[in-house]
Amino acid sequence: MADETTPMMRQYREIKDKYPDSLLFYRMGDFYELFFEDAVETSRLLELTLTKRHDVPMCGVPYHSVDQYLARIIRAGRKVAICDQMEDPRTAKGIVKREVTQVITPGTIIDNTLLEQRANNYLASFIVAPDGTISFGVADISTGEFSVTEIIGDGYNGLSDELMRFSPKEIVVPETMIDDASYKALIQRFPSLYISTLPAWVFDKEYARSTLTRHFNVHSLKGFGIEENSGLISVAGGIIHYLSEMQKQALTHIRSVSVYQRRDFMLLDDATQAGLELCENLSSGRRDGTLINAVDETLTGMGARRLKQMMLSPLVTTKAINDRLDRVGFFFQDARLRAAVRTELKSVHDIERLTTKLAVNRVNPKEVAALKSSLIAALRVIDILSAASYADERFSARTGCEKAIDLIERALVDDPPILLNEGGIIKDGFDATLATYNAARREGRDWILKLEERYRTETGIPNLRIRYNNIIGYYVEVSKGQVKNVSADFIKRQTLVGSERYTTKQLSEHESVITEANEKGNDLEYSLFIRVRDALKELLPDLKAVSDSIAFTDVFAGFAECAAKNNYVRPAVNDSEALLIRDGRHPVVEKYLSANQFVPNDLSLDADERKILIITGPNMSGKSTYLRQTALIVLLAQIGSFVPAREATVGVVDRIFTRVGASDNIARGESTFLVEMNETANILNNCTAKSLLIMDEIGRGTSTYDGMSIAWAIIEFLASTPAKSGKTLFATHYHELTLLEELKGVKNVSVLVKEHKGDIVFMKKVVDGPATSSYGIYAAKLAGVPRTVTARAEVILKQLEKDGEVQVNIIEKRGNARVLKTREMLPLFDTATPGEHPLIKEIAETDINTLTPVEALTKIAAWKATIEKS
């Protein structure tokens, strides 16, 4: 191919061969160009025009707007390599030197335009030791967060929980792991996760140790608490190696690696996170209808990200929880102060991510100006809080912020451009040489304006313009209709459809002076900006500390705002076994109801008489809402938020387990009932006496007697096993389970129903004692089941309640006619032996109270078919 023989195309091929799995964006002047198969794929992804030059497919995007295109490519799950010009084309000898300056993957993004503002963008990694211990690490390069932990005993289930907690966009693993069956099963559960691999030697302990000590500029890893842990060293080293390879920069903003212990937080497994809809709803995976959406009043991206972290990592120590509640209370009690702080927070940009771009040399002038205005607002927040005696040790970092503000104020113009190489960035007074160049530039611009006015007067062309572009420099532009009026000394340079472009001797002579001043001035401004940027990097620790302080302030003030708006109260959090809630409400459901429509409920659990509540009542009466609101109130309390109730006392729980509904997972070959049993097994195997168990309709996915037996045995197990006897809410349709109230610690409660003039009213109120009926037929009517079915069901129910017998309608064929007949009464619960009729045993074992209308209809149809054959 002829074009590949040119020096430029040989350079392109050499670079592309090093990044075969990436789309190579190759900088040429003001565009990033793509060639060959990259151009074909990118034109399809971005809907760009695909062109050809010497049979080479190509397409391109302007360099100044490349971010918007990159966002679409990354969302499509592709990797991008950015290849930039490493020298000025004006001074280059031969082909311009180019290098890949950044490789962008879903987990290595730092640019705000590519990131979700209110969520972290984590990259995760893990390795598995021969004994099954999993070393897990997670980093957000856009914020500098970097943590590792060990998963001991829980294996891939524990790893799944951590992946659910952090929701990484990408995971990087040793390439030797790809064929592991357990790994494959795990990845199937996270189909949107972008997978990257590294050679196994990257995770070698000694290589990883060298990577980390070099990155942190230390001789030992003792200060990070991982010196003796080969697994944590390996996974941390692998992450830093990968991020450094992608960024091609020293990651100076990642200043530490922290070790977190999973036991320091409430563990929320994937079933609990999904069942409670904490951050994603079950129907679409979006944020609406979730707990975080209901309570999020944060005003900054930093605060929103911190809130999500807190939501998925509730605390388990009373002191830490009450410290948070104290801070929320501080803002709750002073509405005026809270409003003043929140007003300032609205002016704070994402300091956390701006400082990251500063650290990796990718910040532009406009972002530095945004950093200045954000720091000014942040310091006003600190001033307001300090005056009110609000203590935060990070406030001492204000000195570094003041230095940063002063430097930016002295150096940068108030509204600088985005681009670095076109001038207009630095103030005149910051550098004497620049002031000279700027004076020359201003004089040149004034001279151009005067010359333009003179030419208009001399030619009589009112719309004559003197303009500039990078191709032909300065030129005089005249519309086609005025060409006859141009002076004889105008020299034609370019013909366009609607105009002609000229130069003159005067313009050409003065152009070199203006151009030299512009080029030297722009070059100097670029170098001065780099000097300012490097000076700001020295202040990063203080900027990061203030960023953290503002993020937490935003969360706590937001919690207080939420409490004030929605009538939340401060919970009493202690180490007791009590869980007492007065007029508790579901924080999400009440958002969708009109004022005072939601019916609040009480709850009382303790370590002795009320450890397990068996909850009965009809469908649609509010049992599931009651279960979930209890779990959500406890979780809110343990993240440090006020709660939706009139009063609440929460004894800290170590875990919340939920079994609140399942859907078939065909891809994994698991039925609804198998999913239910897997989750139930997880609960029973991992719960403790300090856990909160939410169990809804256990056993209904199988036959009545099987399901009831399982549910019965579970309650007995929890009631009789001290180490497992956590606080339990157990909703069921098996009314026989209410007999278990005789066990110590087990109590019956039910959702109140009232009958009125043939109808029933669901009161949504939970009261002590078992339900008297399931009201399934009434629920079927509300659901729109045909009247014929519900009427027949009422007849059957009355017959069964009367004497256990039911009259069966059958259809016989007589000639061409079909005739409805009624057979004699069929005894259902007779003492006859099974040999007398095959249906007797089956019908005798059917619990009508637990059947849904559809299940009842299906069974009746099957019985009819059997009878017609007999």
N, C-alpha and C positions, 0 to 999 in steps of 0.2 A: 504494500500500500504506500503510494508515493509520499503522502503527508507524514508518515511515521519516520521517514528518513531525515526530517528536519531536526535541528538541535533541540527545539522546544518540545517536539513530540517524543524524542528520545528521553528528555528529562522527565516528561510526564509518565512515560512507561516505567522508568526506573523507580519513580516514587510510587506509582500505582501498584507495582509488584510487591512493595512492602506492606500494602494495606489491601489485600485482595478481597476482604470481607466488608470493606467500607465503600460508601459512595464518596469519591474524591472530588471535593470542591477546589478547583485549581484557579488561583487568582491571576487574572490577566487584566491589568489596568483597573478600570472601574467595575469589572465584572468577575464573578466566580463562574468559570466554565466547567462543563462536564463533557466527557467524550466517550465514544464507543458504547459498551453495554451500560455504563453508568448513566449516560445521557438518555438512552432509551428508557431505562427504569424511572429515572427522575422526571422525565417529561410526562410519563404516565402518572406518577404520584402527584405531581404538582400541576398537571394540566398545562404544561408549557409547550410551545411550538418546538418541534424537533426539526433541526436543519442539518444540512450536510456540507462539508467542505472537503474536496478531494476524496469523496466517498467515506469520510469519517463522520458518523453521527455526532451531533453536538447540540447542547442547549446551555443557557446561562441565566444567572440572576444578578441584579445590581448588588455590589458589595455592601452598600450602605443600608440595604433592606433585607439582608440575607437571613436575619433571625426569624422573620415570619415564615420563610420557606423551611428553615431547619425545624421549626416546631411541628410542621405537618409531616416531615419525614420521620422524625423521632417518634411521633404518635403512631406512625405506620409500622414501628418496630424495626427500623433500619439504623445502622451505624454510619456516622459521617466522619470523614477525615478532612480537616480544613488545611489547605496548603496555601501559605501566604508568600508574598514577595519579601525576601529578607534584605533587599537593598533597593536604593532609589533607582528606578529605570533610567533616570536622566544621567546618572553617573556610572551605570553598569557597563562593564567591558564585556561584550559578548552577551550570551544568554543571561537573563536576570536570575540570580540565585533564589531558589525556592525551597521551603521545608514545610513539613506538616507541623503545625504549631498546636494543634488540639484535635483529639478524637472524641467525638460526642456520642454517648450511648444513653439509654434511658436513665441509668443510675449515676451518670457523671456530669450532669448538667449544672451549670452555675449561672446562666443568664436568666434574669427574671422573666423575660418574654417567653421563655420555653418552660417555665416552672409554674406549678399551681401555687398561688400566693399563700393559701391558708393550710397547706399540708407540707410535711417534710418530703424530701425526695431521697429515700434511702437506697443505698447499695448494701447488700448482705453477702456474707460468705460463711461457710462452715466446713469443718473436717470431722471425720469420725475416727476415734481411736480404736484399737483392737478390742478393748474391753467394752465398747459401746458408748463411751463418753463422747458427747458432741461438743466441740468448741465452736461457738457461734460469735460472729462479729457483725456490727452494723455501723455504717458511716453515712453522714449527709454532707457531701463536699460543698454544698451551697451554704451551709451554716457552720461547718467545722466540728459538728458533733461526731464522736467516735467512741463506741463502747463495745465491750466483749463480755461474754459470760460462758459458764459451763452448764451443760444440760446432762445431769447425772441421773440415770435410772429411768427417765421418761422417754428416752430414745427419740424416734422420729415424731411421736405424738407431741413431745415437748418442743421439738423444733418447729412443728406446725403451729403450735401456740405462739411462739416467738415471731414467726413470719406473719401471723395474723395481727399480732400486737404492732409490728412496725410497718407492715404493708410495703415492703421494698419494691422498687420499680425494676430492680435487676439483682441477680445473684451470680456470684463468680465462685466457681468450684474447681478443684483439681480435675484435669481431663480424665484421670483414671477412674473417676467416680461415675462417669456418664452411663456405664453399663450396669451399675449396681441396681438390683431390683427394688430395694427400699427407696433409693433415690428417685427412681422412675415413678414409683407409686406416690411419693410426696409431690413431685412436680405436677402430676396429673391434677392434684387438688388446687394448683395455682396456675391455671392455663395462660393467664396474661403476663406472667413473670418472664422477663427477658433473661436468657441464660447465656453466660459467658464462661469460658474455661481458660485455665492457665496450666502450663506444664507443672508437673508434680514438684519439681525442684524448687519452684517459687515458694512452696509451703514447707520446705525443709527447715527444720528448727534453726540451724546455724545461719542459713541464708536469710531467713526471716528476721533473726536477731540482728544481723548486720544491717538489714533494711531499716529496722526500727531505730537502732542506735544512731545510724547516719541521719535519718529523718529528724529525730528529736535532738540531735547533737549532744548525746549523752554517752557515758561509758558503760552504764548499767541500766537495766530495766526495773531495778528494785523500787524506784520512786513511783512506778506505775502499778506495782503490786503483781507483776506477772513474771518476774525474773526466774522463778522456779517452775513455771507452768508451761511446758513445751507446747501444749495444744493451743493455749491462748496466744503465745508468741507466734506460732505458725499462722493462725488465722488472721491476726492483726498485721503481721508482715505481708501476707498475701494481699490484704486490702490496700495497704499503702503502696505496694508495688504496682498494683493495677491502676489505682488513681493517678499515680505519678506518670505511668506510661500513657495514660489517656490525656492528661493535662499538659505534659511536656514542661512542667513548671515545678518549682519547689512549693510545696503546700504549707506555707508558713502559718496559715490560719488554723491548721490542725495541730494544736500545741500540746495535746495530751491524749492518752487513751484511758478511759475509765473502766473499771471492772464493776459490774453490777451483779448482785446476787438475786436470783429469781425469788427467793424467800422474803426479800425485803419489800415485795409488792404483792398485792392480791393477784394470783394467777387467774386469768380469764381464758379458758380454752376457746377453740374456734366455735364450738356449738353455743357457748354462752354469749360470745360477742355477736354471733349472728342472730340467735334467738331473742336477745334483748334489743336488737337493732340499735347498737350504740353509735356507730358512725356510718353504717350503710343499711338501707332498708332491704327487706327480703325480696320485694317485688322487682326492683330495678337496679339495686346496688348503688343508688344515689343517696344524697344527704337528706332530702326531705323526708319527714316522718321519723327521724332518728332522735335519740336523746341529745346528741351534740348540737343538732340544729335547734332544738327546743331551748337550750340553755346558753348558747353562744351569743354573748354580747360584746365580744372583743372588737377592737377597732384597728388593730394592726395585724399584719401578717405574722409577726413574731409571736404575738399573744395567741392568735388562733392556732398556730402550730403547737405552742406549749399546752394549750387546753386539750388538744387531742392526745398529746403524750400523757397528760394527767388522767384523762378519761380511760385510757387503756392500761394504766399502771396505778390503780388505787393503792393508797398507803395502808399499812397494817399495824402501825404503832400509834398509840393514842396521842403521844406528845406531838409528833409531826403533823397529825391530822388537826389537832387543836391549835397548833401554831398557824396553820393555814386559815382555820375558821376565825382566829383572832384578827387576821389581816382582812378577811372579808367583812367581819364585823366592824372594823375601823371605817371602811368605806360605806357600809350600810347605815351606820349611825349618823353620818354627816353628809346629807344629800348635796349641800352646797359645795363642799370640798370635792365630793365625787364628780359633780358636774364640771368643776373647774379642771380637774385632772383629765377627764374624758374629752373635754374641749381641746386640750393640748395634744392628747394622743392622736386626734384626727389629723394633726400636722406631721406626725412621725412616719416617715417612709420605712422601708425594711432595712434598718441599720445592720442587722445580722447578715443579710445577703450582700448588702453594699460593701461591707468590710471584707467579705470573702472575695469579691471581685477586685477590691483594692489589693488584697494579699497575693492574688495570682496575676496581677498586672493586666487585668482586663476591664478596669473601670474607665469610663469615659468622662469628659469634663462635666457634662450635664448631671451625671450621677454623683460626682464629687460635690456639686452645688446642692443636690438633694440631700447628701450626707450632712452638709453644713446646716441646712434648715431643719433637718431632723434632730441633730444634736442640740440645736438651740431650743427646740420644743421639749426635748428630753430633759434638758437642764431646768427648764421652767417647771416641769413635773417634779423634779427633785427638790427645787426650791419650795414648792407648795407643800410637799410632804415633810420636808425637814422642818419647816415652820410649824407644822402640826405635830412634831415629835414622832413621826413615823420612822422607825429604825430600819436601815438596810445597809449592811457593811459595804455594799457595792457603790454606795453614793460617793465614797472617797475617790472613785475613779473619775470624778468630774474634772479633776485637774487636767488629765490628758485630753478630755473632750474640749475644754476651754482652749488648750493649745491648738487643737485641730481646727476649731472654729476660727481662731485668730489667723492661722496660716492661710486657710482657704479664703477668708475675708480679704486679706492683703493681696493674695495672688490672683484669684479668679474674678472675672467680670461677673456681674449679678446673674446674667442669663446666658451662660456659655453654650456653644453648639455641642452636638454629639460627636462630630468628627474631630480627629486630632490634628490633621495635617492641613487644615484650611484657615488657620488663624482665628482671631476673635476670641481667644481663650483667656489671655493674661492681661491684667491691668497695666497701664502705662507706668505707673509709679513703682512697680515691683522690680523692674530691671532697667538700668539707664540705657543700655544698648538697644533694648527693645523699644524704649521711648523714642530713640532716634529713628529707628526703622518705621515706627508708627507715624511719626511726624512726616516722614518722606511719603508714606502711603497716603496719608490724608492730603498732603499737598498734591500728590499725583491725581487723586480722585477729584480734587477741586479744579486742577488744570484740565482734566477730561471734561468736566461739566461746563467750564468756560469755553472750551474748544467746541463742544457740541452746540452751545448757544450761538457762537460765532458763525458756525457752518449753517445753522438754520437761517440766520439773518442774511448771510451772503447768498444762499441758494433760494431762499423763499420757500423752503420745504418745512412746514410746521411739525411734521411727525418724524423728522430725521432723528436717528438715535445712534449713539456710540455705545457699542456693547463689547463683551469679552467672552471667549470660550477657550477651553484648553487646547483646541486643535489649531485655530488660526490666530489666536491672541485677540488684540483689540481691532475692531472694524467699525466702519460707518454703514448703517443699514438704511436703505431707501426703498419705499414701496414701488412696485412696477409703474404705477401711474405717475410717479414723480421723477423717473429716471431722466427724462429730457431736461430737467432743471439742474442736474448735478454739475459741479464745476469741472473744468477741463483737466485740473490737476488731480482729480479722483482716479485712483487706480483700481480696476475691478479685481476682486479676489474670489468671489463665489456667487453663483446664480442659484436662487431658490425659486419655488413655484410662485410665490407672491412678492418677492423682493430681490434686490441685488445688494451685495456686500462689497465695500470698497475699503481701501486704505489710502493714506496720504503721506507725503514725505515728513510732515510735522509729526503726525501720529506715530509713524514708525520710529522716528528718532527718540521720541519721548517714551515709547513703550518699553524699551530696554531698561530705562531708569526705574520705571514703575514696577516692572516685572522683577528686577533684581531686589528691590525693596520688599516686594511681596514674598518672594521665595526665601530670602534671608530672614525676614520677619517670621514667616510661618515655621521655618526650621528652628529658629530660636524659641518660639513659643512652644513647640513640641518638646524641646529639651528642658525648658523651664517647667512644663507640666510634669514631665517624668521626675524632675527633682522634687516637686511638690508631692507627687504620689509616693516617692520613696521616703520622704520625711514623715508622711502620714502613716506609713506602714510601721514606723517605730512606735506609734501610739496604739497599735492594734489591741494589746491587752486591756487598756482602759476602755477603748471603744466597745470591745466585746463584753466587758463587765457591765457597762451602762446598758447595752443592748439586752442582756439577761435581766437586769433589774426592771427595765421597761416592759419586757415580755410578761414577767410575773405580775407586775403592777396592773397591766392590762387585764390579765385573767381575774385577779382578785376584785378589781373595780367592776369588771363585767359580771362576776358572780353576784356582787352586791346589787348591780343594776337589775339583773334578772330576778333577784329576790324581791326587790322593791316593786317591780312591775307585776309580778305573779303571786305575791303574797306567800313567799317562802319564809321558813323560820330556821333559826340556827338549831341544829340537832345537838343533843347532849351525847358526846361520844366517849365511851369508857371501855374498860376491859371486862365488863360483866357479861353474863350470858343472856341479858335481856334484849328484847327488841320490842319496843312499845311505840306505837304510832297512833296518834289521835287525828282523825279527819285527814288521813293520807289521800293523796291524789296522784293520778298518773301524769307525769310532766309533759308527755307528748300528746296523749289523748285529749287532755283538757284544752290544748291549744286549738283543737279543731272544733270545739264546742262553744256555743254562746255563753255569755257570763252566767255563772251559777248553774249551768246545766249539768256539770259533772257532779256525780254523787260521791262524796268522800266516804272513806271507811276507816274503821279502827282496826288495829292488829295488836295482839299481845302474845308474845312467846317468851318462855323462860327456860331455865335448866331443869325444872322439876315437873310441874303439872301440865305445862303447855309447850312441850318440845316439838310435837308433831301435830299439825292441824290437817284433818281430813276434810276437804271442802267439797260439798255436794250442791247440786242445783242444776236447773235446766240449761240447755244450750242457749247462748245469747243473753244470759243473765248477768254476765260480768265476771265470771270466775277467772278467766285468763287475764283480764285487765288487772284484777286484784293481785294475782300472782306476780305479774310483771312489775306493777307499780311498787310492790314491796322490794323486789330486787333492785329497782332503779333508785329508790329512796336510800337504800343501804349504800349503793355504789356512789351516789352523789355525796353522801355524808363522808365517805372515806376518801374522796378526792379533795375534800375541803370546801364543798359547796353547802349553802343552805338548801333546805328540802321542801317540797310541796306538801305541807301538813300544818296542822294547828300546833302540834307538839310532837317531838320525836326523841326517843332515847335509843341509841344504837350501840350495842356491845359489838366491838370490832370482830369481823369475821375474816378468816384467812382466805377463803375462796367462795365464790358464788358459782353454783352449778345449776344449769337449767336443762330440762327435758320438756320442751314446749312446742313440739310439732316437728314433723320431718317430711321431706319430699323424696320420692324415689330418685336414686342416683343410678341411672341405667349404665352410664359409662363405667362405673365401678362395680356394677353387678349387684348392687345392694337394694333390697326392697325397703319399703317404708318401715316394716316391722324390724328388719335387721338393723337399719339405722337407729331405730328406737332402742333396741337391745344393746347395740354398741355404745350408745351414749349413756344408757343406764349402767352398763358395766363400768364405764369410765367413772361415773359418779360414785358407785358403791366401792370401787377399788381405791379411789383417791380422796374421798371426803374424810373430814375429821370432825371431832366434837365441836370445832370452832367454825364449821362451814355453814353456809346457807344453801339449802337445797330447794329448788323450784321444780316440781314434777307435775306435769299436766297430762292426764288421761293415759297413764302407763297401762299397756296391755290391750288396748282396743284394736291393735292391728292384727290380732289373731282370733281364734275362736273364743267365745264368751268364757268358758270354764278355764281355758288356758290363760287368758288375759287376767281374769280375776285372781287366779291362783298366784300368778307372778306378782301382781300388785299387792296381794295379801302378804306374801312372803317378804316382799321388800319392806313393807311397814313393820312387820315383826322383826326383821333384821335390824332396821334402824333403831327401833325402840329397845331392843335387847342387847345391842352391842355398844357399850359406852364409848369406845374409841371412834365410832362412826355416827354417833347420835347427834348430828348437827341440827340446827333449827330447820324444820322442814314444813313446806306447804305442799300438800298432796291433793290435787283436784282429781275427782273421779266420777264416773257414771255408775260404778258398781256400788249400789246402795248396801250390799252385803258387807262392805268394808267398814261401814259405820259401827258394826259390832266390835271392832278393834278398839273402841274407846275404853274398853275394860283394861287395856294395857297401860302401864304407868307412862305418863307423859303424852298420851294420845288424846286429842280432843276433837269433837265434831263441830264444824261450823258450816253454815249454808248461806246461799244467797236468797234473800227474802222474796217470796212471790205472793201476790194477793189475787184472789178470784173475785170478779165483779160482773154480775149479770151475764154469766156464761163465758166471759172473757177472763183472761189472766193479765196481770200487770207485773212486769219485772221491776222490782223496786231498786235493784242494783245495790242493795244494802246487805252487808254480811253480818249474820247474827249467830249466836251459839246454837248448837243443835243440828241434827241432820235434816236434809230436805225430805219432804213428804212425798214428792212425786217429781218425775223428770220433765213432765210437760212436753214430751217429744212431739206429740201430734200437733200441739199448738205452735211449736216452733216450725213444724213442717208447713203449716198454714201461712205463717209469716214469710216463709221462704218461697212461697208460690207453688207448692206441690198441688197438682190438680185436686179439685174438690172431691172428685170420685174416689180418689185414693185415700184422702184424709177421712172422708165419711166412712168408708169401709174399715179403715184402721180403728175408728172409734167403736164400731160394732164389735170388732175382734177384741179390742181391749176390754170392753164391758163383759164380754163372755168369759174371757180369761180371768178377769178379776172375780167373776161370780162363781164359776165352778171348774175352771181349767179346761173347758171344751169350746170348740169353735165350729160353726156351720160353714161348710165349704161350697161355693158356687162352682158348677162345672157346665161345660157346653157339649151337648150331644148332637150328632148329625142324623137327621131323619130325612132320607131322600136328598132333595136339594136344599132343604131348610136346616138351619142351626137353631137349636132350642136350649135356652138357659134352664137348668134344673138345679135343685138344691138337694144335696145328699143329707143323709141323717147326720146328727151331731157326731163329730169325731172327738173321742176323749183324748185329751192331751196329756194329762198327768194322772192317768189311771194306774192302778197297781198291776196291770196285766204284764205278762212277761214279754221280752223283746220279740220272741218268736211269733206273737200274735199279729204284729204289724211292724214293718221296718221303720215307719215314721215315728213310732211312739218314743223311742229312746232319744232320737234327735230333737223332737219337739219338746220333750220333757227337759232337755238340757238348755233350751233357748231362753235367755233372759230378755224378755220383751222390753224392760226398762232401759236396756243398754243399746237397743237397736236404733239406728237412724231410720227415717222413713224409707229411704232408698233400700237399705239393708232389709227392712221388713218386707217391702214389696218383692224384692228378689227371692227371699225365703218363701213367701207365700206362693210365688209362681212355681218354684221348684217343688213345693209340696203338692200343688195342684197337678203338676205333670206326673208325679209319682202315683198319686191317687188314680188318675185317669188310666194309667197303665195296669193298675192292680185289679 
